[in-house]
Structures are given as structure tokens and as C-alpha cells.
Amino acid sequence: MSFADAFRALSDPTRREILRLLSKGDMYAGEIAGSFDMTGATISHHLSILKQAGLVDEEKQGKYIRYSLNTSVVDDIIRWMLELKG
């Protein structure tokens, strides 16, 4: 995970909304997609970017994929931002 990847991922409002949904608890890909008026492929692309940035984790359960928020990366970003504040 790099901060550059994380901030690029966070720059998109759809990805920020996915993170907000996951902050309430783990979700399956289909549940996430059901929260948006977009194709499953588009949501899958957003999830891939979030995963690559280290902001979400995925766990395959049979033919389903369960996503969760990676709070350690979020904590790293918050800690870094607080350091900037001094």
C-alpha cells in the first residue's frame, strides 16, 4: 500500500461511498453492487482499485466474495494526516 494509491482510490466518490458502506460491516460484492445504479462490472472495477490500494480486504467464500474495510490502512492515513497538523 502506498499513500499515493490510497489517495487516488479515495478521490472517487463511488469508492468513498463503498468504504462508507463497509464501515458498517462486511458485505458481499452483490450487496455492494445493489447499493448503486451501476453495472456489476463497474463496481468490481472500483473494488479492485480499493483492494489494490489496501483499503479493502476480500475473502472468497465459495462463489461469493466478501469485502471488509482494512482499518489498519485507514488508521495509517489518519495518523499521517494528524502528524501534518502538528
Contacts in CASP RR format, 6 or more apart in sequence:
PFRMAT RR
TARGET T0000
AUTHOR 0000-0000-0000
METHOD contacts of the structure
MODEL  1
MSFADAFRALSDPTRREILRLLSKGDMYAGEIAGSFDMTGATISHHLSIL
KQAGLVDEEKQGKYIRYSLNTSVVDDIIRWMLELKG
1 53 0 8 1.000
1 54 0 8 1.000
1 55 0 8 1.000
1 73 0 8 1.000
1 76 0 8 1.000
2 53 0 8 1.000
3 77 0 8 1.000
3 80 0 8 1.000
5 52 0 8 1.000
5 53 0 8 1.000
5 54 0 8 1.000
6 53 0 8 1.000
6 54 0 8 1.000
6 55 0 8 1.000
6 73 0 8 1.000
6 77 0 8 1.000
8 49 0 8 1.000
8 53 0 8 1.000
9 15 0 8 1.000
9 49 0 8 1.000
9 50 0 8 1.000
9 52 0 8 1.000
9 53 0 8 1.000
9 55 0 8 1.000
10 16 0 8 1.000
10 19 0 8 1.000
10 53 0 8 1.000
10 55 0 8 1.000
12 46 0 8 1.000
12 49 0 8 1.000
14 36 0 8 1.000
14 38 0 8 1.000
14 46 0 8 1.000
15 46 0 8 1.000
15 49 0 8 1.000
15 50 0 8 1.000
17 35 0 8 1.000
17 36 0 8 1.000
18 32 0 8 1.000
18 43 0 8 1.000
18 46 0 8 1.000
18 47 0 8 1.000
18 50 0 8 1.000
18 56 0 8 1.000
19 50 0 8 1.000
19 55 0 8 1.000
19 56 0 8 1.000
19 69 0 8 1.000
21 27 0 8 1.000
21 32 0 8 1.000
21 35 0 8 1.000
22 32 0 8 1.000
22 56 0 8 1.000
22 67 0 8 1.000
22 68 0 8 1.000
22 69 0 8 1.000
23 69 0 8 1.000
25 68 0 8 1.000
25 69 0 8 1.000
26 66 0 8 1.000
26 67 0 8 1.000
26 68 0 8 1.000
27 66 0 8 1.000
27 67 0 8 1.000
28 64 0 8 1.000
28 65 0 8 1.000
28 66 0 8 1.000
28 67 0 8 1.000
29 40 0 8 1.000
29 43 0 8 1.000
29 44 0 8 1.000
29 47 0 8 1.000
29 64 0 8 1.000
29 65 0 8 1.000
29 67 0 8 1.000
30 40 0 8 1.000
30 43 0 8 1.000
32 43 0 8 1.000
32 47 0 8 1.000
32 67 0 8 1.000
33 40 0 8 1.000
33 43 0 8 1.000
33 44 0 8 1.000
36 42 0 8 1.000
36 43 0 8 1.000
47 56 0 8 1.000
47 58 0 8 1.000
47 67 0 8 1.000
50 56 0 8 1.000
51 57 0 8 1.000
51 58 0 8 1.000
53 73 0 8 1.000
54 70 0 8 1.000
54 73 0 8 1.000
55 69 0 8 1.000
55 70 0 8 1.000
55 73 0 8 1.000
55 74 0 8 1.000
56 67 0 8 1.000
56 68 0 8 1.000
56 69 0 8 1.000
56 70 0 8 1.000
57 67 0 8 1.000
57 68 0 8 1.000
57 69 0 8 1.000
57 70 0 8 1.000
58 65 0 8 1.000
58 66 0 8 1.000
58 67 0 8 1.000
58 68 0 8 1.000
59 65 0 8 1.000
59 66 0 8 1.000
59 68 0 8 1.000
60 66 0 8 1.000
END
